[in-house]
Amino acid sequence: MNIAFFLIPKNEVAYIPYEATMRQALEKMEYHQYSAVPLLDNRGRYVGTLTEGDLLWKIKRTPGLTFTHTSKVFIKDIELHRNNTPISIHAEMEDIVTKAMEQNFVPVIDDNHIFFGIITRRDIINFLSENWKNQDHASLINLLLY
């Protein structure tokens, strides 16, 4: 099955520039109510995923850091604790299912490592749930893997 069916394109995804500040990230994550967002460099390449946990660890490890001071902390200076490895736009469905078991979304990149969009765990589970009821299970597994 073509993974493009599940793709949420970049223009519909909340992401954070790698050059942004911690405050900008906090505000964007709060606004969208996301616990994790993709990070992109100034050329549009995926460089990692920032999580609430990364921000909390930075606060914990930076004595005296207040919300006001977060505008002076850059994302590139925050340690990322999860390695959400992206997949190629040419990947197979099997690759997505495996990754979605471990992360809320799977970043998708093109051949030049340019961020293309994401595939969410929710979309995959919804698809599986809807089709599980309507097909025999062997057909659904074949649909996903081939």
N, C-alpha and C positions, 0 to 999 in steps of 0.2 A: 504494500500500500504506500502511496506517495505521502511523504510527511508534510507536504505543502498544505494538505487538507487541514492540518492542525495548527499551522503557523499563524501566530499573531505578528503582523509585520511591525518593523521598527517604528513606523510613524504612529502606531497605536500603543506603544509600550512606554511606560515611565522608566527612564534610565537616568543615570547621573554621570556627568563628565568627570573623568579621573582627576581633572584639575580643580574640581569644585571644593567647597569647604564643608566641614562637618555640619555646620548649621544649615547649609543648603540641602544637604542630604537628609538631615532630620526633618526639615520642613516638607520636602517632597515625599518622604516616606509616610509622614503623618497625614498629609493631604490625601494621598492615594490609599492609605491604610495598608501598606505593604510591609512585610517583615524582611524582605530582601529585594534588591534591585540590581540590574546589570550596570557595570561600570564600562564606559567607553572612552578611549583616548581621543585626542583632537582630530584624528584621521578616521574616526568611526569604527575602530577595531575594538573588539571585546577584550577587556583586560582582567575581568573578574566579576565577582558578585559581592556586593556589600550587604551585610546582614545587620539586624538589630543587635545581635550578639557582638559583632565587631565593634559597634559604637559603644556598647556597654563596657566591653573590655577596655576600650580607650579611655572612657571616663574613669573607670576603676583604677587604671594604671597611671593616671595623670592627676596628681594631687592639686587641688584648687581649681580644677576645670569647672567652669560654670557655663550655663547656656550662652551667656554673652560672649565668653571666650571661644566658643565653638566656631565663631566666624574667622578665627585666626588659625584653626587647625585644618590642614588640607587632607583630603581623602587619601592622597598618595602616601601620607605619613601614618595611615592607620593599617595595622596588620589585619589581613584577611584570614579568617580561620577555616573557611570552607573552600574547597577547590571544585567549583562547578565547571567542569570541563565542557566546552561547547561541542556541538556536533556539526558536521558539514550539512549543507543543504541537500547533499546527495546521499545522506545516511539512510539506512534501512529502518523500518519501524521497530525492529528488535532492539536496535541501539537506543531508541528513545524510551521504550518501556523500561529497559534496564536502568537508565539514568534517572527516570522519573520516580523510581522507587526510592531514590536517595535524596532528591531535591525537589522543591516546589515547582520549578520551571527548568527547562533545558534551553540554554542559549543556542541559537543557530547562526552559523557563520558561512560566508561564501569561500571560494578558493583563495582569496586574498586576506582572509581573516577579518573581513568587514562584517560587522554585526548586521544580521538580516532580520532578526526577530526572536521570538521565544515560542516554545510549546509548553503549555502548562499541564501539570499533573491532573488538574481538575478536568480539562478537556479530554484527556486520554481516558480517565475513569468514566466520565459521562458517556463517551463513545462506547466503551466496553459494556457499560451497564445497559444502555439502550439496545445494543446489538445482541447481548447475551440472551435477552428475552425473545428476540425475534429470529434467531438462527440456531441451528444445531451447533454445538460447541466446537466440533472439529472444523466446521466451515469458518467460524469466527477466528479461530487460531490461524488457519491458513490465510485468511484475509489480512491479518496483522503481519504475518511473517513473510508473505510473498507479494 
